[in-house]
Amino acid sequence: MDLDLSGINLLMSNRIAYSSLLFPSLHVLELKSCNLTAIPSFLKHKKNIYTLELSNNRINGIIPKWIWSIGGSFGWSMNLSFNLFTDFERPFLNHLNDVVILDLSNNRIGGTIPSWMWSSSLLYLNLSCNLFVGVEGSSSNPSTKIVIIDLHSNLLQGSIPLPSPNNTFVDYSNNLFTSSIPFNIAYYLNKTMFFSLSHNSLTGEVPSSICSATQLYIFDLSHNNLSGSIPTCLLESLIDLRVLNAQENRFRGSIPQKVGSRCALQTINLHGNKLEGMVPSSWANCAELEVLDLGRNKLADSFPYWLMNLPALQVLVLKENRFFGHLTGICEGNHSMMLQIFDISSNHFTGSFSSDCFKSMKAMMVHQGPTETIEYKNDSLLTSSYRDIVTVNLKGIEIELVKILTTFTSIDLSNNRFVGNIPHVLGDLKSLRALNMSLNAFTGEIPQMLGDIIELEALDLSGNQLSGVIPSSLTSLYFLAFLNLSNNNLVGRIPQSNQFSTFSNSSFEGNLGLCGNPLSRDCINSTSLEPSSNSTNAPTEFDVDKIWFWMFTGLGYGVGFASVIIYQLFFPRWKMSYKRRFMNR
């Protein structure tokens, strides 16, 4: 008998809960999200349960030891996740009586992980998001059958537990491990496809033996204190590797230059290290590469133009390095770029930024459709998808995008030495969400076409040499939540309609020719200084000076002329007397 009452708010009386005659042939019981506060006691009398689903309730206290004996003899699964359990009833049983799938994640269970779990029939064990501080026994016991083990987001300390050689999925992320990676780690990763050690405090170097773990698809070392160089064999030997995430460590030296001839990499994230040298040209073979983040290193190279020809590339971050030179011609011949995030800020690039690059960013020119995330999916991992993480500067604040949405698009050229006008073709990027061109030497006027970027939420053009008035078309950007036009040479009245009425003084300061709210400087003539739809017809700072000159000249002429008329009409006798006196001199 199968019974599924999930989603129904149940109130179970004691008479029913303790009844031994209730559901005599029950094999599957699913009571997910039923607002339960206790495990139904009638389950004590069951012996042939194959599936017990009690997740997402409010069951608290200790997990009773009788629950391990209710399953069938051919393997069964139990899900007690997303409850309020705090411990196991002791003494522990020596085995789990044929439990093959056990999910205790997202509870409040503390202490140590009991050793009997390693000698049980378990194939899937999820203890993530609890309060465990240690591990009893050896998880690498040869008799361990566990294939998938998830211990992420606990308080586990000391050395990382060696996984079983049978494991295909190992997640030790978000703990307090402080050891180094064992030199023979590859022996325990013979079958492992997913291996994550991220967000710990691991030290030392990555052993070169890792190159023998040839089954790895996803290898995540991010947010640790690892040092030394990245093993040169890593990208060449792991030919099936899809994701390498080593961001926020202390790696030094050069990036491994060699990559397998049939490169399968989809994500390379080396952000926040101390890597030097050049970007390996061999990565041009990585046709499936979607995310490349090399930001915040010490790389010194001209722009690796071949990156712009990678057909699947969606995220490119080269920020805060020592890249240099002109970008002329880097996008020639490319018309199908999938870029959604393009960040080359805080480098030493010079010259003008080619409008061809903006023309080729086709993914930013159309509506993106339903919101999804950029992630790596593989059904063989039997787990949720791996989601890429990237750090961007958004609305003046540096944030970490844990989920890179397919609808999020961003261009950041800030803090370089770019010159010339802002390309009008930017207006074609209808789905662009954030544009940062600050701290350069751009000149000319702000293009009216920027008002066509209808999805724009953040615009930063500060710290340039832009002139003219603020285009009134920018007031049609209804989603604009952040604007910074400060420290330029802009003049005229600040537009007051729509989103512009929400921006503070800091958005416009450092432009001596600007006036009107929110600045304290009033406009003298509201009509003449109002931005028009054609910025070339608007008065410049020099035009305003001419207006003042002719206004005072005209005023002086009018007063003088009026004085002559009054003199002729009302003082004729005094005029004749003055004339005689002058003639007698």
JONOR-V269169 format. One record per helix or strand. SS is the DSSP state (a for helix, b for strand). FROM is the first residue (numbers start at 1). TO is the last residue. Records with the same first field share a line. If there is no record, write none. Layout:
BEGIN
SS: FROM-TO, FROM-TO
END
This chain:
BEGIN
b: 2-4, 28-30, 49-49, 51-53, 60-63, 71-71, 76-79, 84-88, 99-103, 110-113, 124-126, 131-135, 148-150, 157-158, 169-171, 176-177, 180-180, 194-196, 203-203, 218-220, 243-245, 252-254, 267-269, 274-277, 291-293, 298-299, 302-302, 315-317, 324-325, 341-343, 348-351, 373-373, 375-376, 386-387, 390-394, 397-401, 405-405, 410-412, 417-421, 434-436, 441-445, 458-460, 465-468, 482-484, 489-493, 513-515
a: 14-17, 41-45, 65-69, 115-119, 185-189, 208-212, 234-237, 281-285, 305-309, 355-360, 362-364, 379-381, 424-428, 448-452, 472-476, 498-502, 505-507, 535-537, 541-570, 572-583
END
